[in-house]
Amino acid sequence: MSEDFLYFLWQFQYFDKTNLQTVAGESLQTLAVGQRNTNAGPDFLNGRVLIDGLEWVGTIEMHLRSSDWHRHTHSHDRAYDSVILHVVWENDAIIQRPDGTSVPTLELKPLTSRQLLYKYQALTESKEVIPCASQFATSAEIQKLSMLDRALMQRLERKAAAVHEMLERNHQDWEETAYQLLAQNFGFKINAEPMLRLAQGLPLKVLQKHRDNLTQMEALLLGQSGMLPAIENTDNYVDILRREYDFLSAKYSLKPQQLRAHEWKFLRLRPANFPTVRLAQLATLVQRQPSLFSLFIHTETLKMLQNALRVEQSGYWQKHYQFQKEATGKVPALGKTSVENIIVNTVVPLLVAYSEAKDSRLFLDKALELLEQLPAEQNHITEMWEGLALKTKTAFDSQGVIELYNNFCSEKRCLNCGIGTALLKS
Ligand code: SF4
């Protein structure tokens, strides 16, 4: 049993209300359940109830046992003096206000149907990775679609909030923020964190000063990554990069932010995903685009965006996955799936954040349109849902199911989920 279940019972008034009474025997009628309060203080605000014919307006507090009132030291907190109703699962203590009057208490345990309780336990005690798996097929299609829409919007808002935070750190510089987001995305999860730190320590403004010289841009990115071999050798490209980096890092005072080679992960990565190759691709992309931000926000069609992002790295990195180790075949350019990943994880969140900043629906619609045009991601989460006959055709669908699983199912937040509450109410 959890307080979340009490919130659910109260919010939807899912208990027997025939001849409803407080534990003291006063007649009770709910006029308004109030709004759930997720901040400090009582659980519901602006509730309205009739107790023995007298209307009360104020806050409502919920506990599994009435004695929790003392355990949570509400008696010493003046915010609880205005509680008009104490809703509990079991009543095991009389609660009084500082003036000696009793707090009217409603006990829900005797009023809750066994069937509802059984359904609730079936969800919360389920051993399935998706707790409602055995009942999912019985859930109405409309419930599923509306919950997936809600989950998708929640995901987009969360990602946009991260963009706003980054923007704040960058003093509202959208261009620098677009570059940092892109660099982080080029780390493809495993190296996302060092990629972001690298971009934070090597401003786009510095890179752009060398747009006429790709080797210098590679020297800046690879030198700043700490992966550039330190010892003189016969590899001419490495020697050039080292000389360029020594000069440029001194010119722009970059050394204090330089990363160390050991901060990068190569283990269990496909060679095409090695950070060395990704940095070379990033260099080419930054060189080609006078404004990454404009590219992401103003490119008209998905096709145009995909073409602009499908970059091929410089000659050396077409033959090497790592410094000084020649590859057996040609190193591939940034692939179709990687480009789609960048659109989903960089372009879309940036569009949503920009839509919020400009208070314009236009950019949000554009973000949603991109997701609807891209194919669904394939991963273990989308496969799990497909096992429950929930098909994901586009990235719009897959982003929704990923969010639903990560932030609802795996945390057993079924009572906050439209599908879960519908299953309980059915
Ligand atoms: S959160 Fe929703 S979809 Fe996930 S298991 Fe619970 S009821 Fe099912």
Residues whose N, C-alpha, C, O or C-beta is under 5 A from the ligand:
A	BS01	SF4	I130 P131 C132 L404 F408 C409 R413 C414 C417 I419 G420
